[in-house]
Amino acid sequence: GQNKICFIPGMVGPMLEMTLIPEVELRKATIPIFFDMMVCEYQRTGEFKKFENEIILKLDHEVEGGRGDEHYMQLFESILTECASQYTDIFNLVEGFVSLVKGLLEKLLDYRTVMNDESKDNRMSCTVNLL
């Protein structure tokens, strides 16, 4: 109901943790909650910056902790884009957000992979890309 806004940004991190569990059905069931949060904040403020900032902050922390994978990135993109297709007023905002998160996640996953690599050149290149 109208109290959903009280859970943004506080519940973004715990929901992100849940969606990053490598279980396809759990991911499919929980990623749409992000869209609901976005719509809720948008309807209240005309944007979803609190949600966006919190998910970017928490995603960095979670991927650094070993969570997240390519499949998650693909599901995140497809589910949020599909949800937004029914909302023409915010479709472009959601599409931009998904693109931003996808790009960040790609770089974070690359960085995590390279950190286990022995080549210092690869590490530096990846760090520069991430920054």
Secondary structure as UniProt FT lines:
FT   HELIX           2..7
FT   TURN            8..11
FT   HELIX           12..19
FT   HELIX           24..45
FT   HELIX           49..64
FT   TURN            65..66
FT   HELIX           70..84
FT   TURN            85..86
FT   TURN            88..90
FT   HELIX           91..115
FT   HELIX           120..130
//
